[in-house]
Amino acid sequence: MGNPNEAEAATTEQNDTAPPPYSPCEPPSQPFSTCQHVSPVAHFSMNQSVSPYHPFPTALSAYYQWKITRVFHLGDSTNHKLYTASTHAGISSKGPNIPCVVLYNGPSDKDPALAVVSEQKGWNLKSPISVITLPPLTPSSGPGLNLTIDPAAQGDTSSVTEIMRASVLTDRKTVVFRFSIEVGRDGFRRERFEWRKLKTDDPDYAKRAVKLLRFRSSPTSASSKDGSGAASFEGNGSDGWGDGCEVEVVAVFEWKPVWSMNKPFNIRFMGSGKTGELGDRWAVMAIITGMRIWFLDSQNRTIATSIE
């Protein structure tokens, strides 16, 4: 359990304590493919499904230990150590041979990994691609999803990769980070999502924040009546990404503008993201991509001029 009497930790400027540098890794040729490139996953025990050992709370915050370390925890007000995350610079003989960020299915970095995020091959500080590795999908023999690895299928089929791509909208100011992922509990239905930076003068959010938009390809009137906050938009300023789709805010990821050991960031699920309708695979993807954007921001890679 976490200590309820949280002490304020000293903060330093983000450029003085930036995350460890990354090195290249080979991205897949297309989203949702078996992982065939040299991957940091080989160093970790990948979880056999995206199902967490403990249900994800509707809000998670980051908690650092009282020392400089590559490991930190994710939790809520009742337990600061529900999940663990770690960063790897890819230069230690004891760690993976390429830089990565890992989300673990438990309170220790010895627990199996739920997701890994890294750079594309030949990356630079303007590279728009993030490569996310997840446990694979396998068909369920009954109702719902049984997201497990076939014991007979190892090696290249032990994980799949997804892509998140950064881009700038036509106003040349708004930065978005887009990906697709399977959602729901009744099948392998892929939907599109977009992290969008919030204006810094928005009084309802921290000075650094992104909101996660869900784009449904087949808008229905029922969705706008269920209290989820969904609404229909034409285009939505997303360069055609959401044309004709129903758009819903399903998460907000906020972080402090300076590097802090005291709750440096938090993620809050909203609407269908909060009810669990989107499923565990989506929740894992939302968390790992939110952390990725947090790290990119520390490298000044979330501004329009920094993206190719």
C-alpha positions as CSV (number, residue, x, y, z in Angstrom):
1,M,0.0,0.0,0.0
2,G,1.2,3.5,-0.6
3,N,1.9,6.0,2.1
4,P,-1.1,8.3,2.5
5,N,1.0,11.1,3.9
6,E,2.7,12.2,0.7
7,A,5.7,14.5,1.1
8,E,6.5,17.1,-1.5
9,A,9.5,16.2,-3.5
10,A,11.9,18.7,-5.0
11,T,11.6,19.4,-8.7
12,T,14.1,20.2,-11.3
13,E,13.8,21.7,-14.7
14,Q,12.8,19.1,-17.3
15,N,15.9,19.6,-19.5
16,D,18.2,18.9,-16.5
17,T,16.6,15.6,-15.8
18,A,15.4,14.3,-19.1
19,P,14.6,10.6,-19.6
20,P,17.5,8.4,-20.9
21,P,18.2,8.7,-24.6
22,Y,16.7,6.3,-27.1
23,S,18.3,4.3,-29.9
24,P,16.7,2.9,-33.0
25,C,14.6,-0.3,-33.3
26,E,13.0,-1.6,-36.4
27,P,9.3,-0.8,-36.8
28,P,6.8,-3.1,-38.4
29,S,5.8,-2.5,-42.1
30,Q,2.2,-2.1,-41.0
31,P,0.3,-1.8,-37.7
32,F,-0.8,-5.0,-35.9
33,S,1.8,-7.4,-37.2
34,T,3.8,-10.2,-35.5
35,C,7.0,-8.8,-34.1
36,Q,9.8,-9.9,-36.4
37,H,12.4,-7.3,-35.8
38,V,15.1,-7.2,-33.1
39,S,12.9,-6.2,-30.1
40,P,13.5,-5.2,-26.5
41,V,10.8,-7.7,-25.6
42,A,13.4,-10.5,-25.9
43,H,14.8,-9.3,-22.6
44,F,11.5,-9.3,-20.7
45,S,8.9,-11.9,-19.8
46,M,5.9,-10.7,-21.8
47,N,2.6,-11.2,-20.2
48,Q,0.4,-13.9,-21.8
49,S,-2.5,-11.4,-22.2
50,V,-3.3,-7.8,-21.9
51,S,-5.6,-8.5,-18.9
52,P,-4.2,-6.8,-15.8
53,Y,-3.8,-8.8,-12.6
54,H,-5.9,-6.0,-10.9
55,P,-8.6,-4.0,-12.6
56,F,-7.3,-0.6,-13.8
57,P,-8.6,2.2,-11.6
58,T,-10.4,5.0,-13.4
59,A,-7.5,7.3,-12.6
60,L,-3.8,6.5,-12.2
61,S,-0.9,8.6,-11.0
62,A,2.9,8.1,-11.2
63,Y,5.0,7.8,-8.0
64,Y,8.8,7.8,-7.9
65,Q,10.9,6.2,-5.2
66,W,13.0,8.5,-3.0
67,K,16.0,8.1,-5.2
68,I,17.1,8.5,-8.8
69,T,16.0,5.3,-10.5
70,R,14.8,4.0,-13.8
71,V,11.8,2.4,-12.1
72,F,8.6,4.2,-10.9
73,H,5.1,3.0,-10.0
74,L,1.5,3.7,-11.1
75,G,-1.3,3.6,-8.7
76,D,-4.2,5.4,-7.1
77,S,-4.8,7.0,-3.7
78,T,-5.4,3.6,-2.0
79,N,-2.3,1.9,-3.4
80,H,0.6,3.7,-5.0
81,K,2.2,0.5,-6.3
82,L,-0.4,-1.2,-8.4
83,Y,1.8,-1.3,-11.5
84,T,5.4,-0.6,-12.4
85,A,7.1,1.1,-15.3
86,S,10.8,1.3,-16.2
87,T,13.0,3.1,-18.7
88,H,16.0,1.6,-20.4
89,A,18.7,3.5,-22.2
90,G,19.9,0.4,-24.1
91,I,23.6,0.8,-23.1
92,S,23.8,-1.6,-20.2
93,S,25.0,-5.2,-20.7
94,K,22.5,-6.2,-18.0
95,G,19.5,-4.7,-19.8
96,P,17.8,-4.8,-23.3
97,N,20.1,-3.9,-26.1
98,I,17.9,-1.0,-27.3
99,P,16.2,1.8,-25.4
100,C,12.6,1.4,-24.3
101,V,9.9,2.1,-21.8
102,V,8.1,-0.9,-20.2
103,L,4.8,-1.2,-18.4
104,Y,4.6,-4.2,-16.1
105,N,1.6,-6.3,-14.9
106,G,2.3,-5.8,-11.2
107,P,4.1,-3.8,-8.5
108,S,7.6,-5.0,-9.5
109,D,9.8,-4.8,-12.6
110,K,10.2,-8.5,-12.2
111,D,6.6,-9.0,-13.2
112,P,5.7,-9.8,-16.8
113,A,5.5,-6.9,-19.2
114,L,2.1,-5.6,-20.5
115,A,3.6,-3.3,-23.1
116,V,6.8,-1.8,-24.4
117,V,7.3,1.4,-26.4
118,S,10.4,2.4,-28.4
119,E,11.6,4.4,-31.4
120,Q,11.6,3.5,-35.1
121,K,14.8,2.4,-36.9
122,G,17.0,5.4,-37.9
123,W,15.1,7.8,-35.6
124,N,16.0,11.4,-35.0
125,L,14.5,14.1,-32.8
126,K,11.8,14.9,-35.4
127,S,10.8,11.2,-36.0
128,P,7.0,10.9,-35.9
129,I,6.8,7.2,-35.2
130,S,6.5,5.3,-31.9
131,V,6.5,1.5,-31.9
132,I,4.4,-0.3,-29.3
133,T,4.8,-4.0,-28.5
134,L,1.8,-5.9,-27.0
135,P,0.8,-9.5,-26.3
136,P,-0.9,-11.0,-29.3
137,L,-4.6,-11.5,-29.9
138,T,-6.0,-15.1,-30.3
139,P,-9.6,-16.0,-30.9
140,S,-11.8,-16.9,-28.0
141,S,-13.5,-20.2,-27.8
142,G,-16.4,-18.7,-26.0
143,P,-18.1,-15.3,-25.6
144,G,-15.8,-12.3,-25.2
145,L,-12.1,-12.0,-25.8
146,N,-9.5,-14.5,-24.6
147,L,-6.3,-12.6,-25.2
148,T,-3.7,-15.3,-24.6
149,I,-0.7,-16.6,-26.3
150,D,-0.9,-20.0,-27.9
151,P,1.6,-22.1,-25.9
152,A,2.7,-23.8,-29.2
153,A,3.3,-20.4,-30.8
154,Q,6.5,-18.8,-29.7
155,G,9.2,-16.7,-31.3
156,D,7.8,-14.3,-33.9
157,T,4.2,-14.9,-32.8
158,S,4.8,-14.1,-29.1
159,S,4.0,-10.4,-29.5
160,V,2.6,-7.9,-32.0
161,T,3.5,-4.3,-32.8
162,E,1.3,-1.2,-33.2
163,I,2.3,2.2,-34.5
164,M,1.5,5.6,-33.0
165,R,2.2,8.5,-35.5
166,A,2.6,12.1,-34.6
167,S,1.4,14.8,-37.0
168,V,0.4,18.4,-37.2
169,L,-3.0,19.5,-38.4
170,T,-3.6,22.0,-41.2
171,D,-3.5,24.9,-38.8
172,R,0.2,24.1,-38.4
173,K,-0.2,24.4,-34.6
174,T,-2.2,21.5,-33.3
175,V,-0.2,18.4,-32.7
176,V,-1.9,15.0,-32.6
177,F,-0.7,11.4,-32.0
178,R,-2.8,8.7,-33.8
179,F,-3.1,5.0,-33.4
180,S,-5.6,2.1,-33.9
181,I,-6.3,-0.7,-31.5
182,E,-8.8,-3.5,-30.9
183,V,-11.6,-2.5,-28.5
184,G,-14.5,-4.2,-26.7
185,R,-15.1,-7.6,-25.3
186,D,-17.1,-9.1,-28.1
187,G,-14.6,-9.4,-31.0
188,F,-11.5,-8.0,-32.7
189,R,-13.0,-4.6,-33.7
190,R,-10.3,-2.0,-34.4
191,E,-11.0,1.7,-33.9
192,R,-9.1,4.8,-34.4
193,F,-7.9,7.1,-31.6
194,E,-6.1,10.4,-31.4
195,W,-4.2,12.1,-28.5
196,R,-4.6,15.8,-29.0
197,K,-2.7,18.5,-27.1
198,L,-4.9,20.8,-25.0
199,K,-4.4,24.5,-24.9
200,T,-2.2,25.6,-22.0
201,D,-4.7,28.2,-20.9
202,D,-7.5,25.7,-20.4
203,P,-8.4,26.2,-16.7
204,D,-9.7,22.6,-16.3
205,Y,-6.4,21.0,-16.9
206,A,-2.7,21.1,-16.0
207,K,-0.4,23.2,-18.1
208,R,0.7,20.1,-20.0
209,A,-2.1,17.8,-21.1
210,V,-3.5,15.7,-24.0
211,K,-7.0,14.3,-24.4
212,L,-7.7,11.0,-26.1
213,L,-10.4,11.1,-28.8
214,R,-12.2,8.0,-29.9
215,F,-13.4,7.9,-33.5
216,R,-16.3,5.6,-34.2
217,S,-16.7,4.7,-37.9
218,S,-20.5,4.1,-37.6
219,P,-22.1,6.8,-35.5
220,T,-25.3,5.8,-33.7
221,S,-27.8,7.9,-31.9
222,A,-27.8,5.5,-28.9
223,S,-24.2,6.4,-28.1
224,S,-25.1,10.1,-27.7
225,K,-27.8,9.3,-25.2
226,D,-25.9,7.0,-22.8
227,G,-24.2,9.8,-20.9
228,S,-20.8,9.0,-22.4
229,G,-20.3,12.5,-23.7
230,A,-20.1,11.4,-27.3
231,A,-21.0,13.7,-30.1
232,S,-21.0,13.7,-33.9
233,F,-18.6,15.8,-35.9
234,E,-17.8,16.3,-39.5
235,G,-14.0,16.4,-39.9
236,N,-13.3,17.7,-36.4
237,G,-10.2,19.5,-37.7
238,S,-8.3,16.2,-38.0
239,D,-7.4,16.3,-41.7
240,G,-9.9,13.7,-42.6
241,W,-9.0,11.3,-39.8
242,G,-12.4,11.7,-38.2
243,D,-14.6,12.8,-41.1
244,G,-18.1,11.6,-40.6
245,C,-17.2,9.8,-37.3
246,E,-18.7,10.1,-33.9
247,V,-16.0,11.5,-31.5
248,E,-15.8,11.0,-27.8
249,V,-13.2,12.0,-25.2
250,V,-12.2,8.8,-23.5
251,A,-9.1,9.8,-21.4
252,V,-7.0,12.8,-20.4
253,F,-3.3,12.6,-19.6
254,E,-1.8,15.5,-17.6
255,W,1.8,16.1,-16.5
256,K,3.7,18.8,-14.6
257,P,5.7,21.3,-16.7
258,V,8.8,20.6,-14.7
259,W,10.3,17.2,-13.8
260,S,8.9,16.1,-10.5
261,M,9.2,13.0,-8.2
262,N,5.8,13.8,-6.7
263,K,3.0,12.6,-9.0
264,P,4.7,13.8,-12.2
265,F,1.7,12.7,-14.3
266,N,-1.7,11.2,-14.1
267,I,-4.2,9.6,-16.5
268,R,-8.0,9.7,-16.1
269,F,-10.4,7.6,-18.1
270,M,-13.7,9.1,-19.2
271,G,-16.9,8.1,-20.9
272,S,-16.6,4.6,-22.5
273,G,-13.0,4.5,-21.4
274,K,-14.2,4.8,-17.8
275,T,-17.0,2.2,-18.0
276,G,-14.7,-0.5,-19.3
277,E,-16.5,-0.8,-22.6
278,L,-13.3,-0.4,-24.6
279,G,-11.6,-3.3,-22.8
280,D,-8.2,-4.0,-21.3
281,R,-6.2,-3.9,-24.6
282,W,-7.3,-0.4,-25.2
283,A,-6.5,0.6,-21.6
284,V,-3.0,-0.7,-21.8
285,M,-2.5,1.1,-25.1
286,A,-3.8,4.4,-23.6
287,I,-1.4,4.2,-20.7
288,I,1.7,3.3,-22.6
289,T,1.1,5.9,-25.3
290,G,0.3,8.5,-22.7
291,M,3.6,7.8,-21.0
292,R,5.3,8.0,-24.4
293,I,4.0,11.5,-25.1
294,W,5.1,12.5,-21.6
295,F,8.7,11.4,-22.4
296,L,8.5,13.0,-25.9
297,D,7.5,16.3,-24.2
298,S,10.6,16.2,-22.0
299,Q,12.6,16.1,-25.2
300,N,10.7,19.0,-26.7
301,R,9.2,16.6,-29.3
302,T,5.5,17.5,-28.9
303,I,5.6,20.9,-30.5
304,A,4.6,21.5,-34.2
305,T,8.1,22.5,-35.3
306,S,9.7,19.3,-33.9
307,I,7.7,16.9,-36.0
308,E,8.5,15.9,-39.6
